[in-house]
Amino acid sequence: MTPAMTAMGDWLQRHGRWIRLLQWVVLLFYGVLLIVPALLPLPDASSRVFTHLTVFSQFVFWGIGWPFVLLSMVLVGRAWCGVLCPEGALSEWVSSKGRNRPIPRWMRWGGWPFVAFAGTTIYGQMVSVYQYPKAVLLVLGSSTLAALVVGYLYAREKRVWCKYLCPVNGVFGLLSKLAPMHYKVDAAAWRASYHSPIRIRPINCAPLVAIRKMEGSSDCHMCGRCSGHRDAILLSTRSANHEVVTLGEQLASGWQTALILFGLLGIAMGAFQWTANPHFIEVKHIVTEWLIDRNIMWPFNENAPWWLLTHYPDQRAVFSWLDGSLLIGYLLGMGLSMGCGLALPLAMASRLLGPWQRQRFYHLSQALIPIAGCGVLIGLSAVTVKLLKNEGIPVFWANDVRFLLLAGATLWSLWLASGICQHYAPSLRRRLFATSAFCLALALIDYAWALMLWVW
């Protein structure tokens, strides 16, 4: 830890009121960009970022907003959640005035981060959330409304929505494992504080973290409220590999593994990839001929409402029932094939390290977090590049940057895997064989991205 880092944590703790004010400013900005574009006519081909609010909101949300948020998780942990997130702030505020009901058991189910992320990703593609403001209002607005309802009903001054049901909670939790800073808990100092004559100031941990037992930073929102508590909690630096390599043996879980393999590296990759995949069109032609030969015509109807499938005739963007079905099938198929295809080399690597242990398999899968996060960043960059290109800004550098990001993330994942293998096997031979098996998973991921970026 460094004095500067500790001072930063203490500053956040002392200026909580200013942070709450900043959250309301962000919430106002978020609300305007979410609601107003949905009330305006859709932009035409001549509209630009600074001439049409809808294009500006697209650029803010998808061009720079989400990429910035994802990068921030890796750099400073979940500070976005604790300092800037409008949903979290709104949910906590309404919770202070709500019903204070106990959190139901069903809400504590560990699979919600995966299910919510997968469902939101698929639904977002069905309604073309990156292109149309009504879809943005529907997807993000529904999430905000749900955060309000959950906050009003359950607990007091807590972020129950963020803890259990937020669609990106799991993703943020995974990426924050790589952050080089965290709030470190000194267990000895905590115990010593029980004998201190000084009155201990109570704190409210809104994301419901068991602070005394906190080891990793996946659940911590980095809000600074607990900084200096009992003279045992300090904002500190650490190795970016520490949580994955050292703590993963205890903290990795099956649902986190599912989110990495089937979610981020499966469904999410498919969401970015399907429009570029020529085989998707080939399959559509085959299915179309099969249906026509049997006089089954209803799948070609284009009467689905815009909130179920994309329906903007004036923009020549309309999904038939066949389009929607094939899209859902593609995303689910991509999730299943990539998830299973990655699980096999990971299982092989785990077995090469010793007798089969499910927890070791979960631990090893966390070495894929850098390349999984990088994939989402690369996918979102397609929106950024498109908007920059429309502004007349040269984007010839885009694929080179993507290559460098993908190469760097691949090497980081390999580095993490090497550290995990060393943790389990003192034998150099075992480690080399296991790492080689892990490389098969990396090769599959890189191949999938290479198809999208340079082949298709």
N, C-alpha and C positions, 0 to 999 in steps of 0.2 A: 504494500500500500504506500501511497505517497501523501504528503501533507496537502497538496493541491487537490487530490481526489477526495480526501476526507473533507476538506473545506467546501468542495462543491456539494457533497451530500448534505452537509450542515446548512448550506445556503438554501437548498431546496426545502429543508425542514423549517427554516425560519420564515420563508417567504411563501408559505402555503396559500395565503390569501391572494397573492398576485398570480399564483398558478391557477387558482380557481377562476380568477377574472380572465386570464388568457384562454381557459377552456371555454368560457362563454363567448368570447370573441371568435374562436374557431368554430363553435357551434353555429353562430350566426352566419358566418361565411359559408359553412357547410350547408346550412338550410337554404340559403339563397341559391347556391349552385345546384342544389338538389331539386328544388321546387320550381323556380322560375323558368328554366329551360323547357320543362315539360309543358308549360303554358304557351310557349312561343311557337311560331311556325318552324318547321324543320329547315335547317340551313341548305342553301343551294351550293352548286359547285364553286361559286366565287367567294363563298364565306371563308373567313380566316379567323385565327385565334383571337385577334384583337378587334375584329369587326362583328362578331356574332357570339352572343353569350353561350349558346349551346356548344359551339366549337371550343370556346374557352373552358367551359366546364369539363368537356371531354379531355382536354389537355391536362387540366388540373387533376382530375380524378385518376385517369388511366395513363396519361403521358408522363407525369412527374410525381403525382401523389402516391400511388401504390408502389412504384419502384422505390421512392424515397422511404416509405414506411418499411419495406422489406429490408433495405440496406441498413436502416437505423436499428433494426433488431439485431443484426450481426455486429454493429459498431458499438451501440450503447444499451443493448438489452431492450426491454419493453418500456422504454421511456415514453414512446408514443402513447402507449396505453395509459400510463400514469399521469402524463403532463398535457397531452394534446387531444386525445381521442374524444370526439364529441359524444359518441354513444355511451362510453364509460362514464363521462361526467354527468350526462343526463340521467342515466340509470341510477347512479349514486344519489343524485339530488332528489329524484322522485322517491327513492327508497327512504330518505329521511322523513318523508311525509306520508308514507304508505301504511299498509296493513300489518306489516311486521309478522307475517306468517312464517312458520318453520319451513325450511327448504325441503320439498318432498323427496322421497327416496328415488323416484324415477328420474329426477333431474340430476342426480349424482352419478348416473350411469356413465362409465368411462368411455363409451363409444360415441357420445354426442359430438366431440370435435371432428371425428372422421365422417360421421353421417351428415353433419351440418355442412362441412366443407364440400363433400361430394355432391350433396343435393343442391347447394347454392351454385356450384360450378356448372353442373349440368343444366339447371334451370336458366342460369345466365346466358348460356349458349342458345337455348331454345328461344329466348326473347331478344337475342342480340344486344346484350347489355352494354357492350363497348361502343355501339353505334347510335343508339336511340335514347333520348332523354326520358321518355316515358318508362322504358325498361330500367333505366338507372333509378328513377324514383320508385318503381315497384320493388326492385331487389334491395337497394340500400334503405329505402324508406320503410319497407316491411321489417327489415332488421332493426331499424331504430325504434319503430313502434313496438316491436316485441321486447326490446330492451326496456322500454318505458313500462310496459305491462308487467314484466317479470320484476322489475325494480319496485313497482308500486305494491305488488302482492307479497314479496318475500324479503325477510330480514330487515334490518334497520341500518341505513347508511352504508350499505354494502353493494358490491358489484356482482350480484348473483348471475346475471346474464353473462358477464365477461368470464366468470369462473367456469361456467358449465355449458353454455349454449351458443356463445358467439361463434359464427362460422369460421373465423380466422384465429380463434384462440389456440387451437392445436398447432397451426402453422407458426404463429408467433412464438409459442412455447418452444418449438423445435429450434427455430433460428436463433432464439436468444441463448441457447446453450453454447453458441459460438462466441458470444460477446466477451470482450476482454475486461469487462468491469462488472462488478456485482456488489451487493450488500453482504459483507461477510459477518457472520455471527460468531462471536467469541464465547464459547460455552463456559469457559472458566470465569470470565468476567461476569457473565449472566448469573452464575451461581453465587459469586461473591456479592452481587448486588442485593441479595436477600438479607444480608447482614449490614447493609448500609443504613445509616440513620436518616439519609436524605429521602424525602418523599418522591416516589417514582411516578412520573407523569404518564397516565394511560394514553395509549395511542389507538387509533382506529385503522386497522388494515382492511381497506375496502375490498381488495380481491381475495380476502379470506385465506391468507397464507398463515400457516402455523409458524410464526416468526422464529420462535425459540429453536425449532427443529429444522429450519430452512437450510438446505445444503446447496442445491442448484438455484438457478435464477429463472427457470421456466415459468413459474407462477408469479414471480415478483414483478410489479408494475413500475418499479424504479421511481416512485413518486417522492421519495425522500422523507416521508413522515416518520419513519422509524429510525432515521439517522441519529446516532448518539444515544439511543434508548438503552437505559441501564449501563451506559458506557461499554456496551457489548456489541453494537452494530455500527459498522463503518463502511462507507463506500470505498471499495478497494479494487486494485487491478489483479488480474490473474492471467494465466495462459489461456489463449483462445481454445485450446484443445482440452483443457482441464475437465470440464463437466462431462464431455462425451467419453473421454478415455478413462478418467479416474472414477467418476461417479456413475457412469452408465451401467455398471454391473448391478447397482441397486435401483437406479431410477428409471432405466429403460422399461417400457411396457409393451404389451402386445398391440394395444390400440395405437400407440405411437408408431410402431412398426407398420401397421396397416396404413396409417396416414402417409408414411414415407413411400412405401412400395406401391400401394394401390391408388393412393390419392395424389400426392405431388408428382410422382414419377409415372403415373398411369392416367388417371382421369384428367388431371390438369394438363399434362402433356398433350393428350388427345384434343382437349379444348383449343389449344393453340395451333394444333397441327391439321385438323380435319379439313379446313378450307384449302390447304395446299396439297393435300394428298390426292393424286390422280386416281388412285384405286377406289377412292370413295365414289367418284363419278362413275367408274366402271361398274361397281356393284349396283349403283342406282339404275344404270341402264339395264343390267341383267334382271333386276327385280321388276323394273317397269315392263319389260317384255314378257316376263312370266305372268304378271298380273293381267296385262292386256290379252294375252293368249287365253286366259281363263275368264275373260270378261268381268274382272273384278275392278271396278272403276272408282269406288268411293275413296280409296287412299289418295287419289289425285285431287280431291276437293281442296280448295284453298279458302275454306270458310272458318278456320280456327280464329278465335279472338286474339288480339295482339298480346294480351297478358298470358296466353298459353303458348302460342307460337308466333314468330315474327310475321307481322301483317301490316305492311306499309306499301300499298299499291302505287301510290304516287312516286315512291322512291324505287319502284320495281324490286322490292324486297318482300317476298311473300313465301312462306313455307307451307307446303301442302302437308297433309297428314303423313304421307310417305316420307317427305323430307324430315319431319320431326321424328318419326320412328327410326329412320336410318341414323339420324344424328345421335339419338339416345343410345341406340345399339352400338354405334361406333365408340362412343365415350365409355360405355360399360365394358365393351370388348377390349378397348385399349387398357382400361384399368385392370381387367382380369389377366390379359396376356402379359402386360408389363410386370404386374405384381407377381405373378407366378414365375415369369421368366427371370426375375431378379431374385426371388426367394430361393430358387434352386442353387445358384452359385454361392449365395450366402449360407445356405444350409450345408453345402459341401465344405466351405471354408470353416464353418463352425465345427463340423465333425472332424476336420483335419487337425483342429486344435486339441482334441481330446474326446472322451465319451460325450454323447449327445446331451446337451443342456439347452433347454428352451431359452433360458435367460441369456445365455451367451449369444444365441441367434439374435435376440432382440438387441443386445448390446452392439453386435457387429453391424446391424442394419443402421445404427445411428451414425456410422461413418459416412453414410450417403447423404447426410443432411446438407453439406455444402453444395453438392451437385444438384440436389433436389431444389434447394432455394435458388440456385443460379438458373435452373431451368425456368422457374416461374418468372424470374427477372428478364430472361431472354424472351420469353413469350410475350410479356407485357411491353417489351421494347418495340415490338412490331407496331403497336399503336403509336408509340412515341415517334418512331421513324416515319410513319405515314403522315402524321400531323406536321412534323418538321419539313418533310418533302413538299407538302401542300403550301407551306410558307415560303418555298423557294430556297430553303437552306440545304446545302449539299449534304448528302448522307452516304457518300461513297465509303466512308469509314465504318459504317455500321456493322457489316459482317466481320471485319477485322477485329473490332471490339468484342463482338460476340464470341469469336474464336478464342481470344485471349481470356475472356471470362470463363468460358467452358474449360479451357486448358487449365487455368488456375484452380477452378473448383474441382476438377478431376484430380489434380495433384494433392489438393488439400484433403479430399476424401481418402486418397491412397495413404497419405500421412496419418490420418486418424486410424485407418484400418491397421496400419503397421503398429501403431501404439497399442491398439486393442489386442492384437495378436501377441505382442510382447507381454502384455498383462497376463495372458492365459498360458503361454507356452514358453518356457525357458529355452527349449530346443530351437536352434536356428533353422534346422531343416523343416520342422513343423511350421514355423512362422512363414518361411518362404513358400511352402506349398499352399498354406491358407491364404496368404496374400495374393498368390497367383490366381487362386479360385475367385477371390474378391475382384480381381481385375476383369474377370469375365462379366461381372455385373456392370462395372464401369464402361466396358466396351459396348455393351448393349445400349446403355443410356446415350453414350456419345454417338453411336450409330444412328439411333432414332433422331437425335437433333441434327446430325449431318444430313439425313434425308430431307428434313424440312428446310434447312438453311442453304444447302448447296446442291442437292440433287433434284428435288421436286421444283 
